[in-house]
Structure formats: structure tokens, C-alpha cells
């Protein structure tokens, strides 16, 4: 049984809010199912990293959404405890039956991830953050990374997958490349593509790979490594170690 905090199964969500969530979530699932953002490679790499951990580990999934890909990445590993954190009640409703399939104690927490990180009952071993940290401004990104470092054990591991700018590229240049790249996303209806494009234009604030790693060092991580980029060089995955 999954322990879910700040989540009341008997309470109905606002129908309009639920409809909007389902609409946007269905578009996101199209991106994942068609692998437009290289989710298969990213979560495959995460799975490979977790397989190398030879001791039972406590795992935190920030902005977990429906947790489908993360739960798949945890299969066959020595995960001892899973905590998924998301602000969306609707997302956690989707995540609950998926997380229940994990062979370990599991919790879902409907809360802001920075607040959750700062109130961990005990240190954790691994923190995963996929495609959400870039929604924050630079100072807030650094603050969250510091909270992640504080929530981890001394030898803990932070892995994240986020959009990145090419060296010397600005956000406008990134958007131009993104719009051209989006023409290949043929599984999306025109109005669905517009939803994605508008979201990226309004909410995405990528950093260069060197800036992402510099922030991790400033947050207290001793070592950082860029593990992969997607084929079109929009997304990069990083591994950060506490010592």
C-alpha cells in the first residue's frame, strides 16, 4: 500500500481543472511514447546507474508525475524506499497504482519539492529530477540543488535530465532551434504542438551544460559528469556526487 500525504482519494477534483490536466498530460504522454525527448535513453541510463548500487537505497523522485518511467527504471534494483513528490494531486492519482507495483515501501507527497527536501525525516541515497528543474530561474535552481545536497547522504547521488543551451547560445536561439525541431513531431496535432511550443516559450529556462555543472558544484557536489545528450542536442543528463 502506498502512503500518500496531502492526498484525499474521496475528494473530487474541480472538473475543469481535471479536464485541463488530462488534456495536457495526454500531450506529454505522446512526447514520451514517441520518444521525442529521448526518454528511453535517459531512463535506461538511470536504470544502469541504479543497478551499480550494491546496497539498498532510498530514492526520491522529484516532480514525479505519473512515475511510469521511473518505476520501470527501478525494476531489478536494490531500492528500499521510494518517495515521489509532485504538486499535482491529479498526477499523484495516476502515480499511485504504478508505484504500488514497487517491491519496497513507497510514499507519494503532494508538496512543493523544495519544501519536501528541507523536511526529510532522514537522509536519502539517490535523488532523480527529470525535465522540471529548468522551469526555475537561475537563483531558484541553485537553491533547489542546495536543498537536494542537504537531503542526501554524504556519499549520495543526484541525477538530472534537463534542456540545455549550446555554448554561446541564448534562450531566443534555443527557441528557434526548438521550433524547427518540433516540425518532426508528426504524432502531435497542430493544436497540441502549439500547446508544447507555448509552454516552452513561457516556462523553459535552460542553461548551458557548463552552467548546469557549475551550479551543481556551487550547491556542494564534489563531482559532476555529463552522461548523455539527446540526438538533437536539446536535453542533457548529469550525474552529481556528494564526495
One Martini backbone bead per residue (centre of mass of N, CA, C, O) as a GRO file, in nm:
protein
  243
    1UNK     BB    1   0.095   0.037   0.024
    2UNK     BB    2   0.054   0.369  -0.040
    3UNK     BB    3   0.178   0.658   0.096
    4UNK     BB    4  -0.035   0.953   0.104
    5UNK     BB    5   0.025   1.293   0.106
    6UNK     BB    6  -0.202   1.531   0.057
    7UNK     BB    7  -0.431   1.297  -0.015
    8UNK     BB    8  -0.784   1.260  -0.120
    9UNK     BB    9  -0.970   1.020  -0.266
   10UNK     BB   10  -1.271   1.145  -0.187
   11UNK     BB   11  -1.187   1.398  -0.352
   12UNK     BB   12  -1.296   1.607  -0.585
   13UNK     BB   13  -1.209   1.749  -0.861
   14UNK     BB   14  -1.205   1.994  -1.062
   15UNK     BB   15  -1.328   1.949  -1.370
   16UNK     BB   16  -1.166   2.164  -1.529
   17UNK     BB   17  -0.886   2.095  -1.416
   18UNK     BB   18  -0.890   1.797  -1.501
   19UNK     BB   19  -0.922   1.841  -1.805
   20UNK     BB   20  -0.661   2.001  -1.845
   21UNK     BB   21  -0.468   1.792  -1.741
   22UNK     BB   22  -0.543   1.561  -1.938
   23UNK     BB   23  -0.469   1.713  -2.193
   24UNK     BB   24  -0.168   1.771  -2.125
   25UNK     BB   25  -0.089   1.477  -2.054
   26UNK     BB   26  -0.144   1.351  -2.332
   27UNK     BB   27   0.080   1.509  -2.471
   28UNK     BB   28   0.316   1.412  -2.302
   29UNK     BB   29   0.276   1.109  -2.372
   30UNK     BB   30   0.347   1.146  -2.669
   31UNK     BB   31   0.639   1.224  -2.625
   32UNK     BB   32   0.718   0.962  -2.483
   33UNK     BB   33   0.603   0.736  -2.679
   34UNK     BB   34   0.787   0.881  -2.924
   35UNK     BB   35   1.070   0.982  -2.813
   36UNK     BB   36   1.130   1.304  -2.843
   37UNK     BB   37   1.309   1.314  -2.544
   38UNK     BB   38   1.475   1.053  -2.479
   39UNK     BB   39   1.362   0.867  -2.247
   40UNK     BB   40   1.481   0.587  -2.295
   41UNK     BB   41   1.779   0.667  -2.251
   42UNK     BB   42   1.756   0.806  -1.974
   43UNK     BB   43   1.621   0.566  -1.814
   44UNK     BB   44   1.835   0.363  -1.890
   45UNK     BB   45   2.067   0.507  -1.748
   46UNK     BB   46   1.943   0.510  -1.470
   47UNK     BB   47   1.925   0.205  -1.441
   48UNK     BB   48   2.229   0.149  -1.462
   49UNK     BB   49   2.309   0.308  -1.211
   50UNK     BB   50   2.129   0.151  -1.002
   51UNK     BB   51   2.268  -0.131  -1.050
   52UNK     BB   52   2.548  -0.038  -0.905
   53UNK     BB   53   2.400  -0.053  -0.639
   54UNK     BB   54   2.491  -0.267  -0.350
   55UNK     BB   55   2.279  -0.109  -0.179
   56UNK     BB   56   2.030  -0.016  -0.020
   57UNK     BB   57   1.792   0.244  -0.134
   58UNK     BB   58   1.696   0.582  -0.125
   59UNK     BB   59   1.432   0.730  -0.325
   60UNK     BB   60   1.391   1.036  -0.520
   61UNK     BB   61   1.103   1.183  -0.701
   62UNK     BB   62   1.094   1.466  -0.877
   63UNK     BB   63   0.833   1.542  -1.033
   64UNK     BB   64   0.684   1.249  -1.095
   65UNK     BB   65   0.404   1.220  -1.176
   66UNK     BB   66   0.324   0.894  -1.290
   67UNK     BB   67   0.608   0.718  -1.264
   68UNK     BB   68   0.658   0.515  -1.497
   69UNK     BB   69   0.965   0.537  -1.574
   70UNK     BB   70   1.085   0.510  -1.291
   71UNK     BB   71   0.977   0.234  -1.214
   72UNK     BB   72   1.121   0.091  -1.447
   73UNK     BB   73   1.415   0.177  -1.351
   74UNK     BB   74   1.382   0.011  -1.063
   75UNK     BB   75   1.395  -0.252  -1.181
   76UNK     BB   76   1.621  -0.476  -1.022
   77UNK     BB   77   1.684  -0.323  -0.778
   78UNK     BB   78   1.776  -0.195  -0.433
   79UNK     BB   79   1.520  -0.071  -0.351
   80UNK     BB   80   1.376   0.047  -0.026
   81UNK     BB   81   1.274   0.347  -0.108
   82UNK     BB   82   0.993   0.554  -0.214
   83UNK     BB   83   0.973   0.908  -0.328
   84UNK     BB   84   0.706   1.105  -0.448
   85UNK     BB   85   0.701   1.441  -0.590
   86UNK     BB   86   0.405   1.659  -0.618
   87UNK     BB   87   0.170   1.919  -0.684
   88UNK     BB   88  -0.019   1.708  -0.825
   89UNK     BB   89  -0.298   1.535  -0.762
   90UNK     BB   90  -0.351   1.402  -1.038
   91UNK     BB   91  -0.074   1.269  -1.072
   92UNK     BB   92  -0.087   1.091  -0.811
   93UNK     BB   93  -0.327   0.923  -0.903
   94UNK     BB   94  -0.161   0.792  -1.133
   95UNK     BB   95   0.086   0.684  -0.959
   96UNK     BB   96  -0.014   0.488  -0.740
   97UNK     BB   97  -0.048   0.211  -0.902
   98UNK     BB   98   0.248   0.206  -0.998
   99UNK     BB   99   0.398   0.221  -0.719
  100UNK     BB  100   0.271  -0.043  -0.599
  101UNK     BB  101   0.477  -0.234  -0.773
  102UNK     BB  102   0.682  -0.198  -0.577
  103UNK     BB  103   0.934  -0.378  -0.367
  104UNK     BB  104   0.853  -0.133  -0.160
  105UNK     BB  105   0.847   0.127   0.011
  106UNK     BB  106   0.589   0.393  -0.038
  107UNK     BB  107   0.563   0.745  -0.142
  108UNK     BB  108   0.338   1.032  -0.162
  109UNK     BB  109   0.387   1.394  -0.223
  110UNK     BB  110   0.191   1.688  -0.195
  111UNK     BB  111   0.451   1.903  -0.287
  112UNK     BB  112   0.694   2.106  -0.266
  113UNK     BB  113   1.016   2.011  -0.322
  114UNK     BB  114   1.171   2.204  -0.133
  115UNK     BB  115   1.010   2.149   0.121
  116UNK     BB  116   1.051   1.843   0.126
  117UNK     BB  117   1.365   1.843   0.140
  118UNK     BB  118   1.372   2.016   0.420
  119UNK     BB  119   1.175   1.756   0.555
  120UNK     BB  120   1.343   1.515   0.602
  121UNK     BB  121   1.369   1.247   0.812
  122UNK     BB  122   1.602   1.131   0.620
  123UNK     BB  123   1.845   1.044   0.447
  124UNK     BB  124   1.939   1.000   0.111
  125UNK     BB  125   2.076   0.844  -0.190
  126UNK     BB  126   1.862   0.931  -0.426
  127UNK     BB  127   1.817   1.185  -0.684
  128UNK     BB  128   1.552   1.260  -0.914
  129UNK     BB  129   1.542   1.489  -1.214
  130UNK     BB  130   1.282   1.539  -1.468
  131UNK     BB  131   1.192   1.803  -1.651
  132UNK     BB  132   1.183   2.079  -1.417
  133UNK     BB  133   1.422   2.269  -1.328
  134UNK     BB  134   1.394   2.470  -1.586
  135UNK     BB  135   1.148   2.645  -1.460
  136UNK     BB  136   1.365   2.795  -1.317
  137UNK     BB  137   1.552   3.016  -1.193
  138UNK     BB  138   1.873   3.031  -1.117
  139UNK     BB  139   1.854   3.076  -0.806
  140UNK     BB  140   1.643   2.845  -0.770
  141UNK     BB  141   1.809   2.616  -0.872
  142UNK     BB  142   2.033   2.639  -0.661
  143UNK     BB  143   1.852   2.604  -0.412
  144UNK     BB  144   1.759   2.317  -0.484
  145UNK     BB  145   2.036   2.187  -0.497
  146UNK     BB  146   2.099   2.241  -0.199
  147UNK     BB  147   1.861   2.074  -0.092
  148UNK     BB  148   1.954   1.811  -0.214
  149UNK     BB  149   2.227   1.796  -0.071
  150UNK     BB  150   2.094   1.803   0.219
  151UNK     BB  151   1.924   1.524   0.171
  152UNK     BB  152   2.183   1.380   0.137
  153UNK     BB  153   2.417   1.191   0.165
  154UNK     BB  154   2.747   1.224   0.145
  155UNK     BB  155   2.735   0.977  -0.093
  156UNK     BB  156   2.532   1.086  -0.275
  157UNK     BB  157   2.288   1.098  -0.557
  158UNK     BB  158   2.254   1.314  -0.849
  159UNK     BB  159   2.001   1.307  -1.109
  160UNK     BB  160   1.968   1.485  -1.431
  161UNK     BB  161   1.715   1.606  -1.684
  162UNK     BB  162   1.780   1.872  -1.925
  163UNK     BB  163   1.782   2.146  -2.076
  164UNK     BB  164   2.015   2.296  -2.322
  165UNK     BB  165   2.263   2.508  -2.408
  166UNK     BB  166   2.463   2.620  -2.618
  167UNK     BB  167   2.745   2.757  -2.654
  168UNK     BB  168   2.642   3.097  -2.685
  169UNK     BB  169   2.350   3.055  -2.634
  170UNK     BB  170   2.028   3.163  -2.629
  171UNK     BB  171   1.696   3.145  -2.578
  172UNK     BB  172   1.615   3.229  -2.866
  173UNK     BB  173   1.788   3.014  -3.008
  174UNK     BB  174   1.653   2.773  -2.879
  175UNK     BB  175   1.368   2.830  -2.991
  176UNK     BB  176   1.436   2.807  -3.288
  177UNK     BB  177   1.526   2.513  -3.274
  178UNK     BB  178   1.269   2.397  -3.151
  179UNK     BB  179   1.071   2.471  -3.378
  180UNK     BB  180   1.214   2.306  -3.596
  181UNK     BB  181   1.207   2.031  -3.449
  182UNK     BB  182   0.886   2.011  -3.417
  183UNK     BB  183   0.825   1.924  -3.716
  184UNK     BB  184   0.889   1.607  -3.639
  185UNK     BB  185   0.618   1.592  -3.453
  186UNK     BB  186   0.373   1.409  -3.606
  187UNK     BB  187   0.186   1.303  -3.360
  188UNK     BB  188   0.096   1.588  -3.348
  189UNK     BB  189  -0.121   1.814  -3.329
  190UNK     BB  190  -0.128   2.140  -3.393
  191UNK     BB  191  -0.245   2.220  -3.107
  192UNK     BB  192  -0.035   2.054  -2.947
  193UNK     BB  193   0.216   2.201  -3.042
  194UNK     BB  194   0.133   2.479  -2.931
  195UNK     BB  195   0.136   2.401  -2.636
  196UNK     BB  196   0.435   2.331  -2.624
  197UNK     BB  197   0.556   2.592  -2.735
  198UNK     BB  198   0.430   2.783  -2.520
  199UNK     BB  199   0.555   2.652  -2.277
  200UNK     BB  200   0.852   2.691  -2.351
  201UNK     BB  201   0.840   3.004  -2.389
  202UNK     BB  202   0.737   3.053  -2.080
  203UNK     BB  203   0.898   2.807  -1.885
  204UNK     BB  204   1.184   2.784  -2.020
  205UNK     BB  205   1.533   2.770  -1.855
  206UNK     BB  206   1.805   2.708  -1.983
  207UNK     BB  207   2.135   2.572  -1.971
  208UNK     BB  208   2.436   2.515  -1.987
  209UNK     BB  209   2.635   2.257  -1.917
  210UNK     BB  210   2.837   2.425  -1.749
  211UNK     BB  211   2.621   2.561  -1.569
  212UNK     BB  212   2.500   2.314  -1.441
  213UNK     BB  213   2.770   2.221  -1.310
  214UNK     BB  214   2.832   2.478  -1.151
  215UNK     BB  215   2.583   2.462  -0.970
  216UNK     BB  216   2.651   2.193  -0.840
  217UNK     BB  217   2.912   2.289  -0.707
  218UNK     BB  218   2.779   2.528  -0.548
  219UNK     BB  219   2.587   2.313  -0.388
  220UNK     BB  220   2.824   2.070  -0.303
  221UNK     BB  221   2.936   1.908  -0.533
  222UNK     BB  222   3.225   1.734  -0.614
  223UNK     BB  223   3.092   1.575  -0.867
  224UNK     BB  224   3.061   1.591  -1.229
  225UNK     BB  225   2.856   1.449  -1.508
  226UNK     BB  226   2.813   1.402  -1.843
  227UNK     BB  227   2.623   1.142  -1.995
  228UNK     BB  228   2.413   1.291  -2.203
  229UNK     BB  229   2.248   1.338  -2.518
  230UNK     BB  230   2.042   1.415  -2.739
  231UNK     BB  231   2.043   1.402  -3.082
  232UNK     BB  232   1.950   1.734  -3.090
  233UNK     BB  233   2.062   1.902  -2.848
  234UNK     BB  234   1.846   1.966  -2.581
  235UNK     BB  235   1.937   1.727  -2.386
  236UNK     BB  236   2.068   1.656  -2.051
  237UNK     BB  237   2.275   1.440  -1.849
  238UNK     BB  238   2.343   1.420  -1.488
  239UNK     BB  239   2.607   1.358  -1.247
  240UNK     BB  240   2.605   1.383  -0.882
  241UNK     BB  241   2.847   1.398  -0.618
  242UNK     BB  242   2.921   1.440  -0.284
  243UNK     BB  243   3.241   1.285  -0.302
   0.00000   0.00000   0.00000
